[in-house]
Amino acid sequence: MPENGRVSERHVLVLPDRDSAEELAGELPDRFGVAEQPQLVRDSLAGEDDAEDAQWLVVVEDPDGRLDATALDELAAEYEGWLEAP
């Protein structure tokens, strides 16, 4: 029987503001060798329209499943954020 291919992983890092999200996204290629540009997404808190109340998500595709979740969480913590649990 042929072996099924590995399922692509997606890591979501939650950051407190856009500047932090952009800085973290800029570090990913150097620190982790991420080739694909991470996606930045504004995540408004429920019922809030004010940009001050928005978190920013950095979505990192990991097609080979090679990124270390602990290291990603530690990087996010440097920017007062965290890695969202799958």
C-alpha positions as a Markdown table, in Angstrom:
| # | Residue | x | y | z |
|---|---|---|---|---|
| 1 | Met | 0.0 | 0.0 | 0.0 |
| 2 | Pro | 1.3 | 3.5 | -0.8 |
| 3 | Glu | 2.1 | 5.7 | 2.1 |
| 4 | Asn | -0.1 | 8.7 | 2.5 |
| 5 | Gly | 1.7 | 12.1 | 2.3 |
| 6 | Arg | 2.3 | 14.1 | 5.4 |
| 7 | Val | -0.4 | 16.7 | 6.2 |
| 8 | Ser | 0.8 | 20.3 | 6.1 |
| 9 | Glu | 0.9 | 22.0 | 9.5 |
| 10 | Arg | -0.1 | 25.6 | 10.2 |
| 11 | His | 1.2 | 27.5 | 13.2 |
| 12 | Val | -0.6 | 30.5 | 14.5 |
| 13 | Leu | 1.3 | 32.9 | 16.7 |
| 14 | Val | -0.7 | 35.5 | 18.6 |
| 15 | Leu | 0.8 | 39.0 | 19.1 |
| 16 | Pro | -0.4 | 42.0 | 21.0 |
| 17 | Asp | 0.0 | 44.5 | 18.1 |
| 18 | Arg | 0.8 | 44.9 | 14.4 |
| 19 | Asp | 4.3 | 46.1 | 15.0 |
| 20 | Ser | 5.2 | 43.1 | 17.0 |
| 21 | Ala | 3.6 | 40.8 | 14.4 |
| 22 | Glu | 5.5 | 42.4 | 11.6 |
| 23 | Glu | 8.8 | 42.2 | 13.5 |
| 24 | Leu | 8.3 | 38.6 | 14.4 |
| 25 | Ala | 7.3 | 37.7 | 10.8 |
| 26 | Gly | 10.5 | 39.4 | 9.7 |
| 27 | Glu | 12.6 | 37.1 | 12.0 |
| 28 | Leu | 11.1 | 33.8 | 10.8 |
| 29 | Pro | 13.2 | 33.4 | 7.6 |
| 30 | Asp | 16.5 | 34.0 | 9.5 |
| 31 | Arg | 15.7 | 32.0 | 12.6 |
| 32 | Phe | 13.7 | 29.1 | 11.1 |
| 33 | Gly | 14.4 | 29.2 | 7.4 |
| 34 | Val | 10.8 | 29.8 | 6.6 |
| 35 | Ala | 10.6 | 30.3 | 2.8 |
| 36 | Glu | 7.0 | 31.2 | 2.4 |
| 37 | Gln | 6.0 | 34.7 | 3.6 |
| 38 | Pro | 3.9 | 34.4 | 6.8 |
| 39 | Gln | 0.4 | 35.8 | 6.7 |
| 40 | Leu | -0.5 | 38.6 | 9.1 |
| 41 | Val | -4.2 | 38.7 | 10.2 |
| 42 | Arg | -5.9 | 41.3 | 12.5 |
| 43 | Asp | -8.0 | 39.5 | 15.1 |
| 44 | Ser | -10.5 | 41.8 | 16.7 |
| 45 | Leu | -11.7 | 40.8 | 20.2 |
| 46 | Ala | -15.4 | 40.0 | 20.3 |
| 47 | Gly | -17.5 | 43.2 | 20.2 |
| 48 | Glu | -14.5 | 45.5 | 19.8 |
| 49 | Asp | -14.0 | 47.7 | 16.7 |
| 50 | Asp | -11.1 | 49.7 | 18.1 |
| 51 | Ala | -7.7 | 48.9 | 16.7 |
| 52 | Glu | -6.3 | 49.2 | 20.2 |
| 53 | Asp | -8.2 | 46.0 | 21.2 |
| 54 | Ala | -7.0 | 43.9 | 18.3 |
| 55 | Gln | -4.5 | 41.1 | 18.5 |
| 56 | Trp | -2.5 | 40.2 | 15.4 |
| 57 | Leu | -1.9 | 36.7 | 14.2 |
| 58 | Val | 1.1 | 35.5 | 12.3 |
| 59 | Val | 0.1 | 32.4 | 10.3 |
| 60 | Val | 3.1 | 30.2 | 9.3 |
| 61 | Glu | 2.6 | 27.3 | 6.9 |
| 62 | Asp | 4.8 | 24.4 | 7.7 |
| 63 | Pro | 4.4 | 21.9 | 4.8 |
| 64 | Asp | 7.1 | 19.6 | 5.9 |
| 65 | Gly | 6.2 | 19.7 | 9.6 |
| 66 | Arg | 9.8 | 20.7 | 10.5 |
| 67 | Leu | 9.2 | 23.8 | 12.7 |
| 68 | Asp | 9.7 | 23.3 | 16.4 |
| 69 | Ala | 6.5 | 24.5 | 18.2 |
| 70 | Thr | 8.4 | 25.1 | 21.5 |
| 71 | Ala | 10.9 | 27.4 | 19.7 |
| 72 | Leu | 8.1 | 29.2 | 17.9 |
| 73 | Asp | 6.3 | 29.7 | 21.3 |
| 74 | Glu | 9.6 | 31.1 | 22.8 |
| 75 | Leu | 10.0 | 33.5 | 19.9 |
| 76 | Ala | 6.4 | 34.7 | 20.3 |
| 77 | Ala | 7.0 | 35.2 | 24.0 |
| 78 | Glu | 9.9 | 37.6 | 23.2 |
| 79 | Tyr | 7.2 | 39.8 | 21.7 |
| 80 | Glu | 4.7 | 39.3 | 24.6 |
| 81 | Gly | 2.7 | 36.7 | 22.5 |
| 82 | Trp | 2.2 | 33.0 | 22.3 |
| 83 | Leu | 1.8 | 30.1 | 19.9 |
| 84 | Glu | -1.9 | 29.1 | 19.7 |
| 85 | Ala | -2.4 | 25.4 | 20.6 |
| 86 | Pro | -3.6 | 23.3 | 17.6 |
